[in-house]
Amino acid sequence: MASAPSKLYADDVSLVVVLLDTNPFFWSSSSLSFSQFLSHVLAFLNAILTLNQLNQVVVIATGYNSCDYVFDSSSDLNRSFENGRMPVMCSSLLQKLEEFLITDEQLSKEEPEGKIKPSLFSGSLSMALCYIQRVFRSGALHPHPRILCLQGSVDGPEQYVAIMNAIFSAQRSSVPIDSCYIGSQNSAFLQQASYITGGVHHKPQNLDGLFQYLMTIFATDLHSRSFIHLPKPVGVDFRASCFCHKNTIDMGYICSVCLSIFCKHHKKCSTCGSVFGQAQSEAASASDKKRKTPET
């Protein structure tokens, strides 16, 4: 039997890496319960697998202390149950997800005070890119990868550097990052990730119809996206976070050596150690001293 042609892999075979936000502090205050959210997501994942028998789905759980793989449709355990994919996928994913939630909660040293603690989005995004790189190196034929971020918790400004590095790595590897934000306020990190990598960002207005949003917007393979109209980015928030206080700023100071961003003027860069303004002052002092010194 002849192997599948490479055109099939290039056109409509997809590897979808889903980043699932499991932050209990967000879900406890959300209008959509976590169980309802999972029902929408599980139906969406099953639809992706049924659209093409070569499609692959990987789910990474994103907690507030850790992140881990909870489902991989390419594993030997899941391959042996092709006739009952939906029940097996549900049981396998839910079991590993429950184990992850228990482990993630045990890693917490203290309860967050005041605002909701952000999820470890930078970690799950890095894990997704590492998985995709392994797929790239596995052979000449592989499904076309993309990342789908299902996030509800607020952005963590302290993760700004790691997230931007991951975004530029995805752009360099031609891996689109789709994002579906289900929180009350929009996410600047997800907007930038989708805009820079050529993905789709959307914030559903009615969470009760989340499955419809997922199917009509994010189930489309990359080849078919050139034929349909998807939501365009409007008003992308490009604000950065300062490296000193991890706050989102409109204007700041940038180190000319390592491009670190600061909200206030500093005498020395805390990232690379460059001294701001000292080189110019020393050069001026040396010039004045030489001009005042009589030649012999």
Beta strands, then each sheet from edge to edge (+ up, - down):
strand 1: 14-21
strand 2: 56-62
strand 3: 67-72
strand 4: 144-151
strand 5: 177-181
strand 6: 201-202
strand 7: 240-241
strand 8: 248-249
strand 9: 253-254
strand 10: 261-262
sheet 1: 3+ 2- 1- 4- 5- 6-
sheet 2: 7+ 8-
sheet 3: 9+ 10-
end
